[in-house]
Amino acid sequence: MRITMIGAGYVGLVSGVCFADFGHHVTCVDNVEEKVTALKSGIIPIYEPGLEDMVRSNVKAGRLSFTTDLAQAVEDADVVFIAVGTPSRRGDGHADLSYVHSAARDIAHAMKGFTVVVTKSTVPVGTGDEVERIIRTERPEADFAVVSNPEFLREGAAIADFKRPDRIVIGSEDERATEVMREVYRPLYLNSAPLFFCDRRTSELIKYAGNAFLAMKITFINEMADLCEKVGADVQKVAKGIGMDKRIGDKFLHAGPGYGGSCFPKDTMALVKTAQDHESPLRLIETTVSVNDTRKRAMARKVVAACGGSVRDRKIALLGLTFKPNTDDMRDAPSLSIIQALQDHGASIHAYDPEGMEVARTMLKEVSFGESPYQIAEGADAIVLVTEWDAFRALDFRRLKPLMNTPVFVDLRNVYPGEEVTRHGFQYFGVGR
């Protein structure tokens, strides 16, 4: 099947490459010429384990190509996926749909024959209706159908998520389009991936509802962590105890500095705004957004307290900058707020991240970057573990201690048992313990 993916960002690139790996012929379109040129040369603009090799092999097999020529790519396609960005709109927090609407207009003028237009981007309820209206207005005679097919990819595990999904949600109100989408995902049949069909508006809401629920679950365990610190309980054991209940489950019950990334912050806010517009406020999600926003700076105050109440003119070493491991994504990363708050308290920040420093340099001011945890630990008054990269799970504390000015270890991800760290002469501070 001939597939065109409009947008070669995270969702579009991963989805397009995986479709090509299934055997479909995929063309990824992007309007940034430098990005397309880089992709043609095998240079991947994002860090995602396994992606570079898959791009190379599918390009070599002739199943994957990249272009800036949207018209030609759409004209040749059976299915056109819209996978452009939907960032939070400045000023009001609504999802900015300008890129989606622009893609719809371009598709309308380029498609030939029956074409299935699929919104892969995360979009508010009713966006599919608007995409259909735009195309119909631009080309009244066009033969097409609009489908919703939200993505559920976790950065750092996106390829596995795409090829072995919990579910594939397809919102379609056209029988021909439904059959086309069955064919698109037919290669996943052997993996028994469940296709869930529903109407288009329900499909659009499923994505937002799922992300909001997970964000709420993270925020719940973070607030339980605060209570654990007050009453002398252990949040990790609380999480395990409630997670063993199959009605709750153990996923997303890891206390930490709050959620970040490209999805949860913007999607929860967009859902809140949609609900307010329809006079059906989601108070639990509103509170989740508020609690998560304040938590990140609260983690900086935890570091200040661990340093005796002041970090002025002190060196703080941060391990990890990205919002989660196995990605170079810095969008809404907790580290950004933590660093700013520590700088507001007068601290000097030195940081190391295995993949995120190139992006971080464009977002952070007056931060020094090192080449290893041990380099940034030299002369530090505290080490703060912010992102739980595997590279930070077996630190040599005997080597670290003599490098530091003061042996203080603040573990915002609870990677280490406290007694293991204190045994080497450190003061240890975890979350909810």
WOMO-V32468 format. One record per pair of residues at least 6 apart in sequence whose ideal C-beta (glycine too) atoms are under 7 Angstrom apart, sorted by the first residue. I is the first residue (numbers start at 0). J is the second residue. Records with the same first field share a line. If there is no record, write none. Layout:
# WOMO-V32468
I=J ; J
This chain:
# WOMO-V32468
0=23 ; 77 ; 78 ; 182 ; 183
1=24 ; 75 ; 76 ; 77
2=18 ; 23 ; 24 ; 25 ; 76 ; 78 ; 80
3=26 ; 28 ; 72 ; 73 ; 76 ; 79
4=11 ; 14 ; 15 ; 25 ; 27 ; 28 ; 80 ; 82
5=28 ; 69 ; 79 ; 80 ; 81 ; 82 ; 83 ; 102
6=29 ; 82 ; 83
7=27 ; 29 ; 34 ; 38 ; 65
8=82 ; 84
9=45 ; 261
10=82 ; 119 ; 120 ; 150 ; 152
11=27 ; 82
12=27 ; 45
13=47 ; 50 ; 152 ; 157 ; 158 ; 161
14=80 ; 82 ; 119 ; 150 ; 161
15=25 ; 27 ; 63
16=50 ; 53 ; 54 ; 57 ; 63
17=158 ; 161 ; 162
18=25
19=25 ; 57 ; 62 ; 63
20=53 ; 57
21=186
22=62 ; 186
23=62
24=62
25=62 ; 63
26=64 ; 66 ; 72
27=65
28=66 ; 67 ; 69 ; 72
29=35 ; 67
30=67
32=67
34=44
35=65 ; 66 ; 67
37=44
38=65
39=65
41=54 ; 55
43=50 ; 51 ; 54
45=327
46=326 ; 327 ; 354
47=157 ; 326
48=155 ; 325
49=158
50=158
53=158
54=63
57=63
66=72
69=105 ; 109
70=109
73=79 ; 106 ; 109 ; 110
74=109 ; 110 ; 111
76=114
77=115 ; 179
78=115 ; 117 ; 179 ; 183
79=106 ; 110 ; 114 ; 116 ; 117
80=117 ; 119
81=99 ; 102 ; 116 ; 117 ; 118 ; 119 ; 120
82=119 ; 120
83=98 ; 99 ; 102 ; 120
84=98
85=94 ; 95 ; 96 ; 99 ; 120 ; 121 ; 122
86=95 ; 265
87=94 ; 95 ; 265 ; 268 ; 269
88=94 ; 95
91=272
92=268 ; 269 ; 272
93=269 ; 272
94=122 ; 123 ; 269
96=122 ; 126
99=118 ; 120 ; 122 ; 126 ; 130
100=133
103=130 ; 133 ; 134
104=133 ; 137
106=116 ; 134
107=133 ; 134 ; 137 ; 138 ; 141
108=137 ; 138
110=141 ; 143
112=142
113=142 ; 143 ; 175
114=143
115=144 ; 146 ; 176 ; 179
116=130 ; 134 ; 143 ; 145
117=146 ; 148
118=126 ; 127 ; 130 ; 147
119=148 ; 150
121=149 ; 206 ; 266
122=203
123=203 ; 269 ; 273
124=200 ; 203 ; 204 ; 273
125=200
126=203
127=145 ; 147 ; 170 ; 199 ; 203
130=145
131=145
134=141 ; 143
144=173 ; 175 ; 176
146=169 ; 170 ; 171 ; 176 ; 180
147=170 ; 199 ; 202 ; 203
148=168 ; 169 ; 180
149=168 ; 202 ; 205 ; 206
151=160 ; 164
152=160 ; 161
153=160
154=260 ; 323 ; 326 ; 328
155=323 ; 324 ; 325 ; 326
162=190
163=190
164=192
166=193 ; 195
167=184 ; 192 ; 193 ; 194 ; 195
168=195 ; 202 ; 205
169=180 ; 194 ; 195 ; 196 ; 202
170=197 ; 198 ; 199 ; 201 ; 202 ; 203
171=177 ; 180 ; 196 ; 199
172=198 ; 199
177=196
181=194
184=194
207=266 ; 269 ; 270
210=262 ; 263 ; 266 ; 267
211=266 ; 267 ; 270 ; 284
213=251
214=258 ; 263 ; 267 ; 287
215=283 ; 284 ; 287
216=251 ; 252
217=251 ; 258
218=287 ; 290 ; 291
220=234 ; 238 ; 252 ; 253 ; 254
221=254 ; 255 ; 257 ; 294
222=290
223=234 ; 237 ; 431
224=234 ; 254 ; 430 ; 431
227=233 ; 234 ; 237 ; 431 ; 432
228=431
233=432
234=254 ; 430 ; 431 ; 432
235=413 ; 432
238=252 ; 253
239=249
241=247
242=248 ; 249 ; 252
254=413 ; 430 ; 431
255=411 ; 412 ; 430
256=294 ; 295 ; 298 ; 333 ; 337 ; 385 ; 411
257=291 ; 294 ; 295 ; 333
258=291
259=322 ; 330 ; 331 ; 332 ; 333
260=322 ; 323 ; 328 ; 330 ; 331
261=328 ; 330
264=331
267=284 ; 287 ; 288
268=288
270=281 ; 284
271=281 ; 284 ; 285 ; 288
274=280 ; 281
295=333 ; 336 ; 337
296=336 ; 340
298=333 ; 337 ; 411
299=337 ; 340 ; 341
301=409 ; 428
302=310 ; 315 ; 341 ; 381 ; 383 ; 409
303=309 ; 310 ; 344
305=381 ; 407 ; 409 ; 426 ; 428
306=313 ; 380 ; 381 ; 407
310=341 ; 344 ; 345 ; 346
311=344 ; 345
312=345
313=346 ; 347 ; 380
314=347 ; 349 ; 378 ; 379 ; 380 ; 404
315=341 ; 346 ; 347 ; 348 ; 379 ; 380 ; 381 ; 383
316=349 ; 375 ; 376 ; 379 ; 382 ; 383
317=334 ; 338 ; 348 ; 350 ; 383 ; 385
318=351 ; 372 ; 382 ; 383 ; 384 ; 385 ; 391
319=334 ; 352 ; 384 ; 385 ; 386 ; 388 ; 391
320=329 ; 332 ; 334 ; 350 ; 352 ; 355 ; 356 ; 359 ; 385 ; 386
321=327 ; 328 ; 329 ; 332 ; 352 ; 354 ; 355 ; 386
322=328 ; 329 ; 330 ; 331 ; 332 ; 333
323=386
324=386 ; 387 ; 388 ; 389
326=354
327=354 ; 355 ; 358
329=355 ; 358 ; 359 ; 362
333=385
334=385
335=362
337=385
338=348 ; 363 ; 366
341=348
342=348 ; 365
348=366
349=367 ; 369 ; 375 ; 379
350=366 ; 368 ; 375
351=368 ; 369 ; 371 ; 372 ; 375
352=359 ; 386
353=388 ; 390
356=368
360=368
369=375
372=391 ; 394
373=398 ; 399 ; 402
376=382 ; 399 ; 402 ; 403
377=402
378=404
379=403 ; 404
380=404 ; 405 ; 407
381=405 ; 407 ; 409
382=408
383=409 ; 411
384=391 ; 410 ; 411 ; 412 ; 414
385=411
387=412 ; 414
391=414
392=414
396=420 ; 423 ; 425
397=423
400=406 ; 423 ; 424 ; 425
406=424 ; 425 ; 426
407=425 ; 426
408=420 ; 425 ; 426 ; 427
409=428
410=427 ; 428 ; 429
411=430
413=429 ; 430 ; 432
417=427 ; 429 ; 432
420=427
421=427
